[in-house]
């Protein structure tokens, strides 16, 4: 077969890399229904270099709620806060400088 000068070109090469990098840095804030009207807010995807217990302590004090850091088998360490704190924790992470607006993804009803 002759070489026609056509290089192997992947049109999605640069987008795949950026999606992969963005996927690693994305912070997911979810709400989970407990029993009755009770809910839990979970924060997953923060960089491992941060101390999650200190973040949880500061968030608990700021929002006047209870919370903890749990080890999830699939997601690693996850911060759990009582109640619907999605907007509060989003603003808190942006204000403190742990994440930007584009890095945060809110989930839930």
C-alpha positions in Angstrom: 0.0 0.0 0.0 1.3 3.4 -0.8 1.7 6.3 1.7 -0.5 9.1 0.6 0.8 11.5 3.2 -2.2 11.1 5.4 -1.3 11.1 9.0 -3.3 9.3 11.7 -5.5 12.2 12.9 -7.9 11.8 15.8 -10.4 14.7 15.7 -11.4 14.1 19.3 -7.9 13.8 20.7 -7.8 17.2 22.3 -11.4 17.1 23.5 -10.9 13.7 25.1 -8.0 14.9 27.1 -9.8 18.0 28.3 -12.9 16.0 29.2 -10.8 13.5 31.1 -9.0 16.3 33.0 -12.3 18.2 33.7 -13.9 14.9 34.9 -11.1 14.5 37.5 -11.5 18.0 38.9 -15.3 18.1 38.9 -16.8 18.4 42.4 -20.2 16.8 42.7 -22.7 18.1 45.3 -25.6 15.7 45.8 -28.7 15.5 48.0 -30.0 12.2 49.3 -33.4 11.6 50.8 -33.4 10.0 54.2 -36.6 9.2 56.0 -39.6 11.6 55.9 -38.4 15.2 55.2 -34.8 14.6 56.3 -32.0 15.0 53.7 -28.3 14.6 53.4 -26.0 16.7 51.3 -22.8 15.0 50.1 -19.7 16.6 48.6 -17.6 14.3 46.4 -14.6 15.0 44.2 -12.5 17.5 46.3 -8.8 17.3 45.9 -7.1 14.8 48.3 -4.5 17.3 49.4 -7.2 19.2 51.4 -8.1 18.2 55.0 -11.7 17.1 54.7 -12.3 17.2 58.4 -11.3 20.8 58.6 -13.6 21.7 55.6 -16.5 19.8 57.3 -15.9 21.6 60.6 -15.9 25.0 59.0 -19.0 24.2 56.9 -20.8 22.9 60.0 -20.0 26.1 61.9 -21.0 28.3 58.9 -24.3 26.6 58.2 -25.3 25.6 61.8 -25.8 21.9 60.8 -24.1 18.6 61.7 -21.9 16.7 59.3 -19.1 14.2 59.0 -16.5 12.7 56.6 -17.2 9.2 55.5 -15.2 6.7 53.4 -17.2 5.7 50.3 -16.0 2.5 48.5 -16.4 4.0 45.0 -15.8 7.8 45.5 -13.2 7.8 48.4 -13.7 10.3 51.2 -17.0 12.2 51.0 -18.3 15.1 53.2 -21.8 14.6 54.4 -23.9 17.5 55.8 -27.4 17.3 57.3 -30.1 19.1 55.5 -30.3 20.6 52.0 -27.0 22.6 52.0 -26.3 22.4 48.2 -26.3 26.2 47.5 -24.6 26.9 50.8 -21.7 24.5 50.3 -21.3 25.7 46.7 -21.0 29.3 47.8 -18.7 28.3 50.6 -16.3 26.4 48.3 -16.2 29.3 45.9 -15.7 31.9 48.7 -12.9 29.9 50.3 -11.2 29.3 47.0 -11.3 25.5 46.9 -13.2 25.4 43.6 -14.4 27.7 40.8 -18.0 28.0 39.5 -17.2 25.8 36.5 -15.8 22.9 38.6 -19.0 22.5 40.7 -21.8 20.3 39.5 -25.1 20.3 41.5 -27.3 17.2 41.5 -30.7 16.5 43.0 -34.3 17.5 42.8 
